[in-house]
Amino acid sequence: MEAPQYVAARVQQQLAEDDRTHELGIRVDVRGDQLFLRGQVSGEEHRRKIGVVAQEAAPAMTVHNEINVVEVTEPGEAEHLD
């Protein structure tokens, strides 16, 4: 069995390099045959794609996608500093 830190590094590299994700801000934790994805992204579709890419990178692992989706809102009125 591959060492957990190697599995985590491989998944993180794949998330960064895959055209579907280009994601650098996701924490990957491995415990036994369980892989946990944690962090925040700006959309449900992106969250789902990260889970798919992680599963492809570590097919023998059970992937737990614990990534939070945060709503990105348009900025309000410009702040004026006097």
N, CA, C and O atoms as a CHARMM CRD file, in Angstrom:
* protein
*
  328
    1    1 MET  N      0.84500  -1.19800   0.00000 PROA 1      0.00000
    2    1 MET  CA     0.00000   0.00000   0.00000 PROA 1      0.00000
    3    1 MET  C      0.88400   1.25300   0.00000 PROA 1      0.00000
    4    1 MET  O      1.89100   1.32300   0.70400 PROA 1      0.00000
    5    2 GLU  N      0.48800   2.21100  -0.78800 PROA 2      0.00000
    6    2 GLU  CA     1.23500   3.45600  -0.92600 PROA 2      0.00000
    7    2 GLU  C      1.11600   4.29300   0.34600 PROA 2      0.00000
    8    2 GLU  O      0.05900   4.32200   0.97700 PROA 2      0.00000
    9    3 ALA  N      2.20200   4.97400   0.72100 PROA 3      0.00000
   10    3 ALA  CA     2.20100   5.80800   1.92500 PROA 3      0.00000
   11    3 ALA  C      1.18600   6.94400   1.77300 PROA 3      0.00000
   12    3 ALA  O      1.05400   7.52000   0.69300 PROA 3      0.00000
   13    4 PRO  N      0.46800   7.26500   2.85700 PROA 4      0.00000
   14    4 PRO  CA    -0.58900   8.29600   2.78100 PROA 4      0.00000
   15    4 PRO  C     -0.11700   9.62800   2.21100 PROA 4      0.00000
   16    4 PRO  O     -0.83000  10.26500   1.43600 PROA 4      0.00000
   17    5 GLN  N      1.09400  10.05100   2.59800 PROA 5      0.00000
   18    5 GLN  CA     1.55700  11.35300   2.11600 PROA 5      0.00000
   19    5 GLN  C      1.78500  11.34600   0.60400 PROA 5      0.00000
   20    5 GLN  O      1.64400  12.38300  -0.04300 PROA 5      0.00000
   21    6 TYR  N      2.13700  10.18500   0.03000 PROA 6      0.00000
   22    6 TYR  CA     2.30900  10.09100  -1.42400 PROA 6      0.00000
   23    6 TYR  C      0.96300  10.13800  -2.13500 PROA 6      0.00000
   24    6 TYR  O      0.83300  10.75300  -3.19300 PROA 6      0.00000
   25    7 VAL  N     -0.02800   9.49000  -1.55400 PROA 7      0.00000
   26    7 VAL  CA    -1.37800   9.53300  -2.13700 PROA 7      0.00000
   27    7 VAL  C     -1.88900  10.96800  -2.11600 PROA 7      0.00000
   28    7 VAL  O     -2.39200  11.46400  -3.12400 PROA 7      0.00000
   29    8 ALA  N     -1.76400  11.63900  -0.96900 PROA 8      0.00000
   30    8 ALA  CA    -2.23300  13.01900  -0.83500 PROA 8      0.00000
   31    8 ALA  C     -1.51400  13.93300  -1.82800 PROA 8      0.00000
   32    8 ALA  O     -2.14700  14.77300  -2.46600 PROA 8      0.00000
   33    9 ALA  N     -0.20700  13.77300  -1.95800 PROA 9      0.00000
   34    9 ALA  CA     0.56600  14.61500  -2.88400 PROA 9      0.00000
   35    9 ALA  C      0.14000  14.37000  -4.32500 PROA 9      0.00000
   36    9 ALA  O      0.03200  15.31400  -5.10800 PROA 9      0.00000
   37   10 ARG  N     -0.10000  13.11800  -4.68100 PROA 10     0.00000
   38   10 ARG  CA    -0.52200  12.79600  -6.04700 PROA 10     0.00000
   39   10 ARG  C     -1.88500  13.41900  -6.34900 PROA 10     0.00000
   40   10 ARG  O     -2.09100  13.97700  -7.42700 PROA 10     0.00000
   41   11 VAL  N     -2.80900  13.32300  -5.40000 PROA 11     0.00000
   42   11 VAL  CA    -4.14200  13.89900  -5.60100 PROA 11     0.00000
   43   11 VAL  C     -4.04100  15.42400  -5.72100 PROA 11     0.00000
   44   11 VAL  O     -4.67200  16.01800  -6.59600 PROA 11     0.00000
   45   12 GLN  N     -3.25100  16.05900  -4.84700 PROA 12     0.00000
   46   12 GLN  CA    -3.11000  17.51400  -4.91300 PROA 12     0.00000
   47   12 GLN  C     -2.48800  17.94800  -6.23700 PROA 12     0.00000
   48   12 GLN  O     -2.90100  18.94900  -6.82200 PROA 12     0.00000
   49   13 GLN  N     -1.50000  17.19900  -6.70700 PROA 13     0.00000
   50   13 GLN  CA    -0.88100  17.52600  -7.98700 PROA 13     0.00000
   51   13 GLN  C     -1.89800  17.39500  -9.12100 PROA 13     0.00000
   52   13 GLN  O     -1.95400  18.23900 -10.01600 PROA 13     0.00000
   53   14 GLN  N     -2.69300  16.34000  -9.07500 PROA 14     0.00000
   54   14 GLN  CA    -3.70300  16.12800 -10.11900 PROA 14     0.00000
   55   14 GLN  C     -4.75400  17.24000 -10.09500 PROA 14     0.00000
   56   14 GLN  O     -5.18700  17.70500 -11.15000 PROA 14     0.00000
   57   15 LEU  N     -5.16300  17.66800  -8.90500 PROA 15     0.00000
   58   15 LEU  CA    -6.13400  18.75900  -8.79700 PROA 15     0.00000
   59   15 LEU  C     -5.56900  20.05500  -9.37400 PROA 15     0.00000
   60   15 LEU  O     -6.30200  20.84700  -9.96800 PROA 15     0.00000
   61   16 ALA  N     -4.27100  20.26800  -9.19800 PROA 16     0.00000
   62   16 ALA  CA    -3.63300  21.48300  -9.71400 PROA 16     0.00000
   63   16 ALA  C     -3.47100  21.43700 -11.23300 PROA 16     0.00000
   64   16 ALA  O     -3.61400  22.45800 -11.90600 PROA 16     0.00000
   65   17 GLU  N     -3.17200  20.24700 -11.77600 PROA 17     0.00000
   66   17 GLU  CA    -2.82400  20.14200 -13.19000 PROA 17     0.00000
   67   17 GLU  C     -3.99100  19.79300 -14.10500 PROA 17     0.00000
   68   17 GLU  O     -3.91900  20.04300 -15.30800 PROA 17     0.00000
   69   18 ASP  N     -5.06300  19.22000 -13.56600 PROA 18     0.00000
   70   18 ASP  CA    -6.17300  18.79100 -14.40700 PROA 18     0.00000
   71   18 ASP  C     -6.91800  20.00400 -14.97000 PROA 18     0.00000
   72   18 ASP  O     -7.20600  20.95600 -14.24500 PROA 18     0.00000
   73   19 ASP  N     -7.22600  19.95900 -16.26600 PROA 19     0.00000
   74   19 ASP  CA    -7.92000  21.06600 -16.91800 PROA 19     0.00000
   75   19 ASP  C     -9.30500  21.32400 -16.34700 PROA 19     0.00000
   76   19 ASP  O     -9.83300  22.42700 -16.48600 PROA 19     0.00000
   77   20 ARG  N     -9.89600  20.33100 -15.71000 PROA 20     0.00000
   78   20 ARG  CA   -11.23800  20.50100 -15.15000 PROA 20     0.00000
   79   20 ARG  C    -11.22100  21.25600 -13.83100 PROA 20     0.00000
   80   20 ARG  O    -12.23400  21.83100 -13.43300 PROA 20     0.00000
   81   21 THR  N    -10.08500  21.26200 -13.15300 PROA 21     0.00000
   82   21 THR  CA   -10.07800  21.82400 -11.80400 PROA 21     0.00000
   83   21 THR  C     -9.09700  22.98800 -11.62800 PROA 21     0.00000
   84   21 THR  O     -9.50700  24.05200 -11.16400 PROA 21     0.00000
   85   22 HSD  N     -7.83300  22.82700 -11.97700 PROA 22     0.00000
   86   22 HSD  CA    -6.79500  23.85000 -11.73400 PROA 22     0.00000
   87   22 HSD  C     -6.90800  24.39000 -10.31800 PROA 22     0.00000
   88   22 HSD  O     -6.93600  25.60200 -10.10400 PROA 22     0.00000
   89   23 GLU  N     -6.97200  23.48700  -9.35900 PROA 23     0.00000
   90   23 GLU  CA    -7.25800  23.86600  -7.97500 PROA 23     0.00000
   91   23 GLU  C     -6.03100  23.66800  -7.09000 PROA 23     0.00000
   92   23 GLU  O     -5.45700  22.58100  -7.03200 PROA 23     0.00000
   93   24 LEU  N     -5.63900  24.74500  -6.40000 PROA 24     0.00000
   94   24 LEU  CA    -4.47500  24.68200  -5.50500 PROA 24     0.00000
   95   24 LEU  C     -4.86000  24.75400  -4.03300 PROA 24     0.00000
   96   24 LEU  O     -4.04400  24.43500  -3.16800 PROA 24     0.00000
   97   25 GLY  N     -6.08300  25.16600  -3.73700 PROA 25     0.00000
   98   25 GLY  CA    -6.43000  25.46500  -2.34900 PROA 25     0.00000
   99   25 GLY  C     -7.16900  24.37800  -1.59800 PROA 25     0.00000
  100   25 GLY  O     -7.80000  24.66400  -0.58000 PROA 25     0.00000
  101   26 ILE  N     -7.11500  23.14700  -2.06300 PROA 26     0.00000
  102   26 ILE  CA    -7.84000  22.06800  -1.39600 PROA 26     0.00000
  103   26 ILE  C     -6.87400  21.24100  -0.55400 PROA 26     0.00000
  104   26 ILE  O     -5.81800  20.82700  -1.03100 PROA 26     0.00000
  105   27 ARG  N     -7.24300  21.00700   0.69500 PROA 27     0.00000
  106   27 ARG  CA    -6.43000  20.16300   1.58600 PROA 27     0.00000
  107   27 ARG  C     -6.85800  18.71600   1.38900 PROA 27     0.00000
  108   27 ARG  O     -8.04900  18.40300   1.37800 PROA 27     0.00000
  109   28 VAL  N     -5.88000  17.84700   1.23600 PROA 28     0.00000
  110   28 VAL  CA    -6.13500  16.41800   1.04300 PROA 28     0.00000
  111   28 VAL  C     -5.55500  15.67300   2.24200 PROA 28     0.00000
  112   28 VAL  O     -4.35500  15.74000   2.50500 PROA 28     0.00000
  113   29 ASP  N     -6.41900  14.96600   2.96200 PROA 29     0.00000
  114   29 ASP  CA    -5.98500  14.16500   4.10700 PROA 29     0.00000
  115   29 ASP  C     -6.29100  12.69900   3.81400 PROA 29     0.00000
  116   29 ASP  O     -7.36300  12.36900   3.30700 PROA 29     0.00000
  117   30 VAL  N     -5.34000  11.82200   4.13800 PROA 30     0.00000
  118   30 VAL  CA    -5.52400  10.39100   3.91800 PROA 30     0.00000
  119   30 VAL  C     -5.44500   9.67700   5.25500 PROA 30     0.00000
  120   30 VAL  O     -4.50300   9.86200   6.02500 PROA 30     0.00000
  121   31 ARG  N     -6.46300   8.84900   5.51700 PROA 31     0.00000
  122   31 ARG  CA    -6.46400   7.99700   6.71600 PROA 31     0.00000
  123   31 ARG  C     -6.86500   6.60300   6.27200 PROA 31     0.00000
  124   31 ARG  O     -8.02800   6.35400   5.95600 PROA 31     0.00000
  125   32 GLY  N     -5.90100   5.69800   6.25000 PROA 32     0.00000
  126   32 GLY  CA    -6.17900   4.34100   5.78800 PROA 32     0.00000
  127   32 GLY  C     -6.59000   4.37400   4.33100 PROA 32     0.00000
  128   32 GLY  O     -5.85600   4.88200   3.48400 PROA 32     0.00000
  129   33 ASP  N     -7.77600   3.82900   4.03500 PROA 33     0.00000
  130   33 ASP  CA    -8.25200   3.85300   2.65200 PROA 33     0.00000
  131   33 ASP  C     -9.27500   4.96100   2.43000 PROA 33     0.00000
  132   33 ASP  O    -10.03700   4.93500   1.46400 PROA 33     0.00000
  133   34 GLN  N     -9.28100   5.94100   3.34600 PROA 34     0.00000
  134   34 GLN  CA   -10.20500   7.07400   3.25900 PROA 34     0.00000
  135   34 GLN  C     -9.43400   8.33100   2.84800 PROA 34     0.00000
  136   34 GLN  O     -8.36700   8.62200   3.38800 PROA 34     0.00000
  137   35 LEU  N     -9.99000   9.06700   1.88800 PROA 35     0.00000
  138   35 LEU  CA    -9.37400  10.30400   1.43200 PROA 35     0.00000
  139   35 LEU  C    -10.38000  11.43100   1.65900 PROA 35     0.00000
  140   35 LEU  O    -11.52400  11.35700   1.21000 PROA 35     0.00000
  141   36 PHE  N     -9.93800  12.47200   2.35900 PROA 36     0.00000
  142   36 PHE  CA   -10.81400  13.59000   2.70900 PROA 36     0.00000
  143   36 PHE  C    -10.37100  14.83600   1.96300 PROA 36     0.00000
  144   36 PHE  O     -9.19400  15.19700   1.97900 PROA 36     0.00000
  145   37 LEU  N    -11.31900  15.48900   1.31100 PROA 37     0.00000
  146   37 LEU  CA   -11.06900  16.74900   0.61400 PROA 37     0.00000
  147   37 LEU  C    -11.70000  17.86300   1.43000 PROA 37     0.00000
  148   37 LEU  O    -12.88600  17.81200   1.75700 PROA 37     0.00000
  149   38 ARG  N    -10.89100  18.88300   1.76100 PROA 38     0.00000
  150   38 ARG  CA   -11.40600  19.98900   2.57300 PROA 38     0.00000
  151   38 ARG  C    -10.93700  21.30700   1.98300 PROA 38     0.00000
  152   38 ARG  O     -9.83800  21.41600   1.43800 PROA 38     0.00000
  153   39 GLY  N    -11.79400  22.29700   2.10800 PROA 39     0.00000
  154   39 GLY  CA   -11.47000  23.62400   1.60000 PROA 39     0.00000
  155   39 GLY  C    -12.73900  24.32900   1.18200 PROA 39     0.00000
  156   39 GLY  O    -13.84200  23.93100   1.55500 PROA 39     0.00000
  157   40 GLN  N    -12.57000  25.39100   0.39500 PROA 40     0.00000
  158   40 GLN  CA   -13.72000  26.15800  -0.07100 PROA 40     0.00000
  159   40 GLN  C    -13.57900  26.43800  -1.55600 PROA 40     0.00000
  160   40 GLN  O    -12.48900  26.72400  -2.04900 PROA 40     0.00000
  161   41 VAL  N    -14.69500  26.35100  -2.25700 PROA 41     0.00000
  162   41 VAL  CA   -14.74200  26.70600  -3.67400 PROA 41     0.00000
  163   41 VAL  C    -15.98400  27.55800  -3.91000 PROA 41     0.00000
  164   41 VAL  O    -16.84700  27.67300  -3.03900 PROA 41     0.00000
  165   42 SER  N    -16.06400  28.15300  -5.09700 PROA 42     0.00000
  166   42 SER  CA   -17.13300  29.12000  -5.35800 PROA 42     0.00000
  167   42 SER  C    -18.32300  28.54300  -6.12100 PROA 42     0.00000
  168   42 SER  O    -19.19900  29.29500  -6.54800 PROA 42     0.00000
  169   43 GLY  N    -18.36900  27.22300  -6.29800 PROA 43     0.00000
  170   43 GLY  CA   -19.52600  26.67600  -6.98900 PROA 43     0.00000
  171   43 GLY  C    -19.66400  25.18000  -6.80500 PROA 43     0.00000
  172   43 GLY  O    -18.67200  24.46900  -6.64900 PROA 43     0.00000
  173   44 GLU  N    -20.90500  24.70300  -6.82300 PROA 44     0.00000
  174   44 GLU  CA   -21.18900  23.27800  -6.63300 PROA 44     0.00000
  175   44 GLU  C    -20.59100  22.42900  -7.75100 PROA 44     0.00000
  176   44 GLU  O    -20.09400  21.33100  -7.49700 PROA 44     0.00000
  177   45 GLU  N    -20.63600  22.92600  -8.98100 PROA 45     0.00000
  178   45 GLU  CA   -20.08500  22.17200 -10.11100 PROA 45     0.00000
  179   45 GLU  C    -18.57700  21.98400  -9.94700 PROA 45     0.00000
  180   45 GLU  O    -18.05600  20.90300 -10.21900 PROA 45     0.00000
  181   46 HSD  N    -17.87900  23.02200  -9.50800 PROA 46     0.00000
  182   46 HSD  CA   -16.43400  22.92500  -9.28400 PROA 46     0.00000
  183   46 HSD  C    -16.13900  21.92600  -8.16200 PROA 46     0.00000
  184   46 HSD  O    -15.19900  21.13600  -8.24900 PROA 46     0.00000
  185   47 ARG  N    -16.94800  21.97700  -7.11800 PROA 47     0.00000
  186   47 ARG  CA   -16.80300  21.03500  -5.99500 PROA 47     0.00000
  187   47 ARG  C    -16.93600  19.60100  -6.50100 PROA 47     0.00000
  188   47 ARG  O    -16.15200  18.72900  -6.12800 PROA 47     0.00000
  189   48 ARG  N    -17.93200  19.36500  -7.35000 PROA 48     0.00000
  190   48 ARG  CA   -18.16600  18.02600  -7.88300 PROA 48     0.00000
  191   48 ARG  C    -16.98600  17.55900  -8.74600 PROA 48     0.00000
  192   48 ARG  O    -16.55200  16.41200  -8.64700 PROA 48     0.00000
  193   49 LYS  N    -16.47900  18.45300  -9.58600 PROA 49     0.00000
  194   49 LYS  CA   -15.35000  18.09900 -10.46400 PROA 49     0.00000
  195   49 LYS  C    -14.10900  17.74500  -9.64600 PROA 49     0.00000
  196   49 LYS  O    -13.37000  16.83000 -10.00800 PROA 49     0.00000
  197   50 ILE  N    -13.87900  18.45400  -8.56100 PROA 50     0.00000
  198   50 ILE  CA   -12.73500  18.15200  -7.69300 PROA 50     0.00000
  199   50 ILE  C    -12.86800  16.73800  -7.14100 PROA 50     0.00000
  200   50 ILE  O    -11.88600  15.99700  -7.08700 PROA 50     0.00000
  201   51 GLY  N    -14.08600  16.35900  -6.72800 PROA 51     0.00000
  202   51 GLY  CA   -14.31200  15.00600  -6.23400 PROA 51     0.00000
  203   51 GLY  C    -14.03900  13.95300  -7.29900 PROA 51     0.00000
  204   51 GLY  O    -13.45900  12.90800  -7.00500 PROA 51     0.00000
  205   52 VAL  N    -14.45500  14.22300  -8.53800 PROA 52     0.00000
  206   52 VAL  CA   -14.23900  13.28800  -9.64500 PROA 52     0.00000
  207   52 VAL  C    -12.74300  13.12600  -9.92500 PROA 52     0.00000
  208   52 VAL  O    -12.25500  12.00500 -10.06900 PROA 52     0.00000
  209   53 VAL  N    -12.02800  14.22900 -10.00100 PROA 53     0.00000
  210   53 VAL  CA   -10.59100  14.18200 -10.28400 PROA 53     0.00000
  211   53 VAL  C     -9.84600  13.45600  -9.16300 PROA 53     0.00000
  212   53 VAL  O     -8.94100  12.66400  -9.42800 PROA 53     0.00000
  213   54 ALA  N    -10.22300  13.72400  -7.91900 PROA 54     0.00000
  214   54 ALA  CA    -9.58400  13.05600  -6.78100 PROA 54     0.00000
  215   54 ALA  C     -9.82300  11.54600  -6.84400 PROA 54     0.00000
  216   54 ALA  O     -8.91200  10.76200  -6.58100 PROA 54     0.00000
  217   55 GLN  N    -11.04100  11.14100  -7.19000 PROA 55     0.00000
  218   55 GLN  CA   -11.35500   9.70900  -7.27600 PROA 55     0.00000
  219   55 GLN  C    -10.55500   9.05000  -8.38700 PROA 55     0.00000
  220   55 GLN  O    -10.09500   7.91900  -8.23300 PROA 55     0.00000
  221   56 GLU  N    -10.38500   9.74600  -9.50500 PROA 56     0.00000
  222   56 GLU  CA    -9.57900   9.21600 -10.60900 PROA 56     0.00000
  223   56 GLU  C     -8.10600   9.08400 -10.21500 PROA 56     0.00000
  224   56 GLU  O     -7.42900   8.14100 -10.62500 PROA 56     0.00000
  225   57 ALA  N     -7.61700  10.03300  -9.41700 PROA 57     0.00000
  226   57 ALA  CA    -6.21300  10.02200  -9.00900 PROA 57     0.00000
  227   57 ALA  C     -5.93500   8.95400  -7.95700 PROA 57     0.00000
  228   57 ALA  O     -4.80200   8.48700  -7.83500 PROA 57     0.00000
  229   58 ALA  N     -6.95300   8.56500  -7.19900 PROA 58     0.00000
  230   58 ALA  CA    -6.80400   7.56100  -6.13900 PROA 58     0.00000
  231   58 ALA  C     -7.98400   6.59800  -6.20200 PROA 58     0.00000
  232   58 ALA  O     -8.82800   6.59900  -5.30600 PROA 58     0.00000
  233   59 PRO  N     -8.05500   5.77300  -7.25300 PROA 59     0.00000
  234   59 PRO  CA    -9.24700   4.94100  -7.46000 PROA 59     0.00000
  235   59 PRO  C     -9.50700   3.90700  -6.36900 PROA 59     0.00000
  236   59 PRO  O    -10.64000   3.45000  -6.21900 PROA 59     0.00000
  237   60 ALA  N     -8.48400   3.52800  -5.60700 PROA 60     0.00000
  238   60 ALA  CA    -8.67400   2.52300  -4.56600 PROA 60     0.00000
  239   60 ALA  C     -9.18500   3.12700  -3.26200 PROA 60     0.00000
  240   60 ALA  O     -9.50300   2.40000  -2.32100 PROA 60     0.00000
  241   61 MET  N     -9.26300   4.45500  -3.20600 PROA 61     0.00000
  242   61 MET  CA    -9.64900   5.14700  -1.97700 PROA 61     0.00000
  243   61 MET  C    -11.14300   5.47000  -1.97900 PROA 61     0.00000
  244   61 MET  O    -11.76700   5.60300  -3.03200 PROA 61     0.00000
  245   62 THR  N    -11.69700   5.59100  -0.77600 PROA 62     0.00000
  246   62 THR  CA   -13.04600   6.12500  -0.61700 PROA 62     0.00000
  247   62 THR  C    -12.90300   7.62200  -0.41000 PROA 62     0.00000
  248   62 THR  O    -12.29600   8.05800   0.56900 PROA 62     0.00000
  249   63 VAL  N    -13.45500   8.41300  -1.31900 PROA 63     0.00000
  250   63 VAL  CA   -13.29100   9.86900  -1.27500 PROA 63     0.00000
  251   63 VAL  C    -14.46300  10.50400  -0.52400 PROA 63     0.00000
  252   63 VAL  O    -15.62900  10.25600  -0.83200 PROA 63     0.00000
  253   64 HSD  N    -14.12300  11.32400   0.46200 PROA 64     0.00000
  254   64 HSD  CA   -15.11700  12.09300   1.22000 PROA 64     0.00000
  255   64 HSD  C    -14.93900  13.55900   0.83400 PROA 64     0.00000
  256   64 HSD  O    -13.97100  14.20200   1.24000 PROA 64     0.00000
  257   65 ASN  N    -15.87200  14.07800   0.05500 PROA 65     0.00000
  258   65 ASN  CA   -15.78700  15.45700  -0.41300 PROA 65     0.00000
  259   65 ASN  C    -16.43600  16.36800   0.62700 PROA 65     0.00000
  260   65 ASN  O    -17.65600  16.53200   0.65000 PROA 65     0.00000
  261   66 GLU  N    -15.60600  16.95400   1.48200 PROA 66     0.00000
  262   66 GLU  CA   -16.08000  17.83400   2.54700 PROA 66     0.00000
  263   66 GLU  C    -15.84200  19.30200   2.20500 PROA 66     0.00000
  264   66 GLU  O    -15.78700  20.15300   3.09400 PROA 66     0.00000
  265   67 ILE  N    -15.70200  19.59200   0.92000 PROA 67     0.00000
  266   67 ILE  CA   -15.45200  20.95400   0.46300 PROA 67     0.00000
  267   67 ILE  C    -16.71800  21.78000   0.61900 PROA 67     0.00000
  268   67 ILE  O    -17.81300  21.32900   0.28100 PROA 67     0.00000
  269   68 ASN  N    -16.56100  22.98500   1.13100 PROA 68     0.00000
  270   68 ASN  CA   -17.68300  23.91100   1.28800 PROA 68     0.00000
  271   68 ASN  C    -17.80300  24.79200   0.05700 PROA 68     0.00000
  272   68 ASN  O    -16.80200  25.23200  -0.50900 PROA 68     0.00000
  273   69 VAL  N    -19.02900  25.04200  -0.34700 PROA 69     0.00000
  274   69 VAL  CA   -19.29100  25.97400  -1.43600 PROA 69     0.00000
  275   69 VAL  C    -19.65500  27.31500  -0.81900 PROA 69     0.00000
  276   69 VAL  O    -20.59400  27.41100  -0.02800 PROA 69     0.00000
  277   70 VAL  N    -18.91100  28.34100  -1.18500 PROA 70     0.00000
  278   70 VAL  CA   -19.20100  29.68400  -0.68700 PROA 70     0.00000
  279   70 VAL  C    -19.76200  30.51400  -1.82600 PROA 70     0.00000
  280   70 VAL  O    -19.27500  30.45300  -2.95500 PROA 70     0.00000
  281   71 GLU  N    -20.77400  31.27700  -1.52100 PROA 71     0.00000
  282   71 GLU  CA   -21.38300  32.12600  -2.53900 PROA 71     0.00000
  283   71 GLU  C    -20.48600  33.33500  -2.78300 PROA 71     0.00000
  284   71 GLU  O    -20.08200  34.03100  -1.85200 PROA 71     0.00000
  285   72 VAL  N    -20.19400  33.55900  -4.03100 PROA 72     0.00000
  286   72 VAL  CA   -19.42300  34.74300  -4.40500 PROA 72     0.00000
  287   72 VAL  C    -20.42600  35.76800  -4.91100 PROA 72     0.00000
  288   72 VAL  O    -21.09800  35.55800  -5.92100 PROA 72     0.00000
  289   73 THR  N    -20.51300  36.87300  -4.19700 PROA 73     0.00000
  290   73 THR  CA   -21.48100  37.90200  -4.58200 PROA 73     0.00000
  291   73 THR  C    -20.75300  39.05500  -5.25200 PROA 73     0.00000
  292   73 THR  O    -19.55200  39.25200  -5.07100 PROA 73     0.00000
  293   74 GLU  N    -21.50100  39.79600  -6.01700 PROA 74     0.00000
  294   74 GLU  CA   -20.92900  40.97700  -6.65300 PROA 74     0.00000
  295   74 GLU  C    -20.57700  41.98900  -5.57000 PROA 74     0.00000
  296   74 GLU  O    -21.30500  42.13500  -4.58800 PROA 74     0.00000
  297   75 PRO  N    -19.45700  42.68700  -5.75300 PROA 75     0.00000
  298   75 PRO  CA   -19.12500  43.70200  -4.74800 PROA 75     0.00000
  299   75 PRO  C    -20.18500  44.80400  -4.74900 PROA 75     0.00000
  300   75 PRO  O    -20.74800  45.16000  -5.78400 PROA 75     0.00000
  301   76 GLY  N    -20.42900  45.32200  -3.56000 PROA 76     0.00000
  302   76 GLY  CA   -21.42500  46.38800  -3.43200 PROA 76     0.00000
  303   76 GLY  C    -20.86100  47.71100  -3.89200 PROA 76     0.00000
  304   76 GLY  O    -19.96300  47.76300  -4.73200 PROA 76     0.00000
  305   77 GLU  N    -21.39200  48.76800  -3.33800 PROA 77     0.00000
  306   77 GLU  CA   -20.93000  50.10000  -3.69400 PROA 77     0.00000
  307   77 GLU  C    -19.46400  50.26600  -3.31900 PROA 77     0.00000
  308   77 GLU  O    -19.01800  49.75100  -2.29400 PROA 77     0.00000
  309   78 ALA  N    -18.72800  50.97400  -4.13700 PROA 78     0.00000
  310   78 ALA  CA   -17.29500  51.16300  -3.88300 PROA 78     0.00000
  311   78 ALA  C    -17.09800  51.90300  -2.56300 PROA 78     0.00000
  312   78 ALA  O    -17.84000  52.82400  -2.22000 PROA 78     0.00000
  313   79 GLU  N    -16.08100  51.46900  -1.84500 PROA 79     0.00000
  314   79 GLU  CA   -15.76400  52.13000  -0.56900 PROA 79     0.00000
  315   79 GLU  C    -14.92200  53.35600  -0.85800 PROA 79     0.00000
  316   79 GLU  O    -13.94000  53.28100  -1.59700 PROA 79     0.00000
  317   80 HSD  N    -15.29800  54.47300  -0.28500 PROA 80     0.00000
  318   80 HSD  CA   -14.54900  55.71900  -0.51000 PROA 80     0.00000
  319   80 HSD  C    -13.70900  56.02000   0.72100 PROA 80     0.00000
  320   80 HSD  O    -14.22300  56.14400   1.83300 PROA 80     0.00000
  321   81 LEU  N    -12.40400  56.13500   0.49500 PROA 81     0.00000
  322   81 LEU  CA   -11.49800  56.46500   1.58600 PROA 81     0.00000
  323   81 LEU  C    -11.09300  57.90800   1.44300 PROA 81     0.00000
  324   81 LEU  O    -10.53100  58.30900   0.42400 PROA 81     0.00000
  325   82 ASP  N    -11.38300  58.70200   2.48100 PROA 82     0.00000
  326   82 ASP  CA   -11.03100  60.13200   2.41600 PROA 82     0.00000
  327   82 ASP  C     -9.77300  60.40200   3.18100 PROA 82     0.00000
  328   82 ASP  O     -9.32000  61.54500   3.24100 PROA 82     0.00000
